[in-house]
Amino acid sequence: MRISRRRPGYKPNFQKKYRTNQFIKSPQVRLIDEAGQNIGVVNTSEALNMAQERGLDLVEVSPLAQPPVVKIINYNKLKYQEEKERRKEKAKQKKIEVKGIRLSLRISEHDQEVRVKQAEKFLKQGDKVKIEMILKGRERQHFSLAREIINKFINSINQLVETVVEQPLNVQGGKLSVVIAKK
């Protein structure tokens, strides 16, 4: 069995592959010139000669059409324009991060207020907030008190920013966690 060793969140970079010049296999093609005018169906060798006369490339833009559609353009310029569009799309994407806030059973009132302000700041930035509480040793006997503190914390955040619970209270061993986001 083969194990994939890709990093988490890896997405392969699929780029459009174009056949160019002598790599176009079909005997006849529908030709479009550099001005965008439809010249019609011509032999591939004839289209290739026209492109070379103009100092440009013959690029197959629609290989599934019958006959395939080719265009006389500068191939490097086409690749540059696509890369530019891809960068623009990537810049538009907003990455939502999950920020963590850790509470404890013996948290003081002032510390809790500081963490509420921090959570408010994260939520206003558009991030999600993961509230965690780790119970150690004898603290594990007080799950009800821990739930009460977490619910009180969420209610105090709700007074400042309207939130929704994305992941309900989750208990794993001695760790309680809940994820909230801005409504």
N, C-alpha and C positions, 0 to 999 in steps of 0.2 A: 504494500500500500504506500502510495506516495503522499508525503505531507507537504502542504503548501507553506512556504516560509515567507509569505508576504506580510508586511506590517499591517496592523489594524487600521481600517479606514482607507486602505490603498485602493485607488481607482486607476486602472490603466489608461494611458493617454491615447485614446483612439482618434487618429487623424485620418481624414479622407485621403485615400490613395488614388491618384490620378494616373492613368496611362498617358504617356506622352510620346510624341514623335514616332520613332520606329517600333515602339512597343504596342502600338494599336494594331490589333490582329484582324479585324473584320475587313473584307475586301472593299466594301463601300460604306461611306459615312455621310451623314447630313452635316454640311459645313456652315458655320457662322463665322463671319470675318471679325476683325478687331473693332469695327464700328457697330457691331451688333446686327448687321444685315444678314438675312438668311440667303445663302447662295444656292442651296439645294443639295441634292444627292450627287456626290462625285466619288471617283475612285480614291482610295486612301493614298496611293502614291502621288496622285495629282494634288490632293489637299496638302500633303507633306511638302511638295515642291513649292506651292503657293506660300506656305508658312516660311520656308527657308529663304525665299526671294525677299520677303519683308523683314527678315532678321528676327522672327518671332518663333514661338513653339506651337505645335499642334497638340491640344490637350483634350482628352475625352471627358466631357462634362456629364454626359448621361449614357452610361454603358448599357443600360437595360432597354433602351429604346430600339426600335427596328426601323431603319439602321441606326447605329449609335450616333449620338450628337457630339460633334467635335467643334472646338472653337480655336481660332487663331489669336493667341494672347501671349504675353510674357509670363512664363510659368513661375519665375521667382517672384514677380509682382503679385500673382494670385496667392502664392503661399504666404507672402508677407501680409496681405489683406486679411486672410483667414486667421493668422496668428494674432493680428491686431484685434479682430472681433472676439476671439477667444479670451484675450486678456481683458477686454472691456466687460465681457460677461462675468469673468471671475471677480472683477473689481466690484460688480454690482451685488454679489452674493454677500449676505450678512451672516457671519458665523456667530451662532448662539453658544455661549459658553455656560457651563454649570459651575457656579461659584459655591464654595463650601463655607458653612458657618458651623462651628462646633460649640455646643452647650455642655454644661455639666449639671449634676444634681445639686451641687452646692454653689451655683452661680449667684452672685450678688445682684441686687436690683440695678445698680449703675452699670455693671458689665453687660447685663441683659439689654439695657437701653442703648449702649454703644453698638451692640451687635444688631439691634433693630435698625439703627440708623445706617449701618453698613449694608444690611440686607435691602433696605429701601433704595440705597444708592445703586446696588447691583440691579435691582428690578427696573429702576428708571432707565438704566443703560440698555435694557432689553435682554439681560441675561437671566438664566434660571438660577434658583438658589436651592442648594441641598443643605438641609438642616440636620445635623448629626448629634447624637448623644451617645457616648460610650460609657457603659456602666462597668466598674471594676470591683472585684471582690464582693464585699457585702452589699454594695450598692445594687447588685442584681436582684435583690429581694424587693426593690421598690420600683417595679415597672409602672405601676399605676401613677406614682408621683412623677416619673419621667415623662409619661404621656401627658400628664397635666401641665408640666412645664413647657413642653413642645407646643401643645394646643394654645396655651396662654401667649407664647411667643408669636405664633401664627396670627392670633387675634390682634395682637398689638401691631403687627405689620399691616394687617388688613385695615386698621384705622388710618394708616398713612397712604397706602397704595392698595388698590383693589387687586386681589390675587386669586388664583385658582390652584388647587392642589393637583399637580400632574401625576405624582406617584404617591399613593396613600402611605400612611405610616407603616414602615417595614421593620420587622424585628429579626435580626440575625445574631444569635448568640447574645452577647451583651451590648449589641449596637442597635440603636434605633435611628431610622433615617426617614426623611420625607422630602420630596422635591416640590417646590412651588414656582409659579411663573406669573408674570403680570397678565391680567385679564385683557 
